[in-house]
Amino acid sequence: MNERGQITSIYCHSDGFPRGVGQILWDYYNSEEKARALMDGGNLSELGITEGEKVEFLEGRSWEPSQRGKGWPDVAKQSVLYGRDRGDIDAHPRASVDFETLKRELLLGCFGPEHLYL
């Protein structure tokens, strides 16, 4: 969210729950610089602990145990992006004028997200 309240957002398909995407965002993308770099890549199939490099979309995924220890799900070593890795042309970040507009836009889609991380 910028100082005028406008929001740039991306979508992540897999593991959006707090113990998945929430954990990875908190543990690995916990600065404005890291969050902005992640957002620049556009929509994600899967969020990993690094942005990584181009991979075959359905291959090349690898996992490692969570740094939080036993009882936490394994985390992907690198992110898988729809644009970079699958070649989607409409996977760029989206801009919304404010948070309420973002929520409305998401609910007008096919389905609403279960979690939003700001």
Phi, psi and omega per residue, in radians:
M1 nan 2.277 3.112
N2 -1.548 3.132 -3.067
E3 -1.123 -0.330 3.105
R4 -1.621 0.038 3.118
G5 1.541 -0.010 3.094
Q6 -1.279 2.550 -3.050
I7 -2.121 2.283 2.963
T8 -1.777 2.315 -3.065
S9 -2.400 2.751 3.003
I10 -2.295 2.869 3.141
Y11 -1.874 2.482 3.005
C12 -2.214 2.148 -3.032
H13 -1.298 -0.815 -2.963
S14 -1.733 2.481 2.945
D15 0.992 0.784 -3.093
G16 -1.267 -0.088 -3.099
F17 -1.203 2.832 -3.073
P18 -1.004 -0.569 3.136
R19 -1.453 0.033 3.069
G20 -1.974 -1.675 3.135
V21 -1.024 -0.744 -3.141
G22 -0.988 -0.804 3.129
Q23 -1.091 -0.791 -3.097
I24 -1.151 -0.739 3.097
L25 -1.046 -0.816 -3.104
W26 -1.122 -0.756 -3.034
D27 -1.424 -0.543 -2.965
Y28 -2.141 -0.334 -3.103
Y29 -2.147 0.846 -2.959
N30 -1.698 0.508 3.018
S31 -2.434 2.768 3.121
E32 -1.053 -0.705 -3.134
E33 -1.067 -0.821 -3.140
K34 -1.157 -0.709 3.134
A35 -1.125 -0.761 3.118
R36 -1.110 -0.717 3.113
A37 -1.099 -0.719 3.087
L38 -1.073 -0.811 -3.115
M39 -1.091 -0.598 -3.136
D40 -1.025 -0.466 -3.137
G41 -1.313 -0.273 3.134
G42 1.477 -2.874 -3.033
N43 -1.055 2.532 -3.054
L44 -2.013 2.459 2.903
S45 -1.381 -0.711 -3.111
E46 -2.603 2.399 3.104
L47 -1.621 2.247 3.094
G48 -2.026 3.100 -3.075
I49 -1.333 -0.239 2.995
T50 -2.323 2.787 3.068
E51 -1.186 -0.639 3.080
G52 1.244 -2.895 -3.141
E53 -2.154 2.980 -3.101
K54 -0.926 2.333 3.071
V55 -2.283 2.804 2.987
E56 -1.144 2.334 -2.952
F57 -0.980 -0.793 -3.085
L58 -1.704 0.101 -3.124
E59 -2.283 3.073 3.004
G60 1.305 0.207 3.106
R61 -1.491 2.366 3.095
S62 -2.382 2.689 -2.996
W63 -2.184 2.743 3.002
E64 -2.507 2.747 -3.129
P65 -1.107 2.576 3.090
S66 -1.076 2.506 3.059
Q67 -1.202 -0.201 3.138
R68 -1.422 -0.185 3.042
G69 1.709 -2.967 -3.082
K70 -0.998 2.451 -3.142
G71 1.670 -0.213 3.084
W72 -1.796 2.528 -3.115
P73 -1.175 2.636 3.021
D74 -1.048 2.734 -3.132
V75 -2.100 2.579 3.090
A76 -1.211 2.457 3.136
K77 -1.220 -0.562 3.104
Q78 -2.507 2.741 3.137
S79 -1.282 2.622 3.036
V80 -2.027 2.064 -3.029
L81 -1.844 2.463 3.127
Y82 -1.160 -0.713 -3.117
G83 -1.278 -1.009 -3.077
R84 -1.123 -0.783 -2.959
D85 -1.678 -0.444 3.125
R86 -1.932 -0.263 3.107
G87 1.499 0.247 3.099
D88 -1.107 2.373 -3.122
I89 -1.602 -0.201 -3.104
D90 -1.937 0.536 -3.056
A91 -1.771 0.302 -3.087
H92 -1.333 2.825 3.064
P93 -1.044 2.604 3.113
R94 -1.891 2.662 3.134
A95 -1.991 2.366 3.074
S96 -2.222 2.552 -3.063
V97 -1.227 -0.440 3.082
D98 -2.879 3.081 -3.071
F99 -1.134 -0.735 3.126
E100 -1.065 -0.705 3.110
T101 -1.152 -0.728 3.090
L102 -0.997 -0.844 -3.135
K103 -1.056 -0.770 3.119
R104 -1.066 -0.788 -3.133
E105 -1.074 -0.702 -3.139
L106 -1.195 -0.692 -3.126
L107 -1.248 -0.403 3.101
L108 -1.372 -0.243 3.102
G109 -1.247 -3.004 -3.120
C110 -1.046 -0.661 3.122
F111 -2.681 2.650 3.123
G112 -1.560 2.646 3.108
P113 -1.240 2.684 3.067
E114 -1.443 -0.503 -3.085
H115 -2.410 2.431 3.005
L116 -2.122 2.286 3.135
Y117 -1.982 2.162 -3.099
L118 -2.019 nan nan
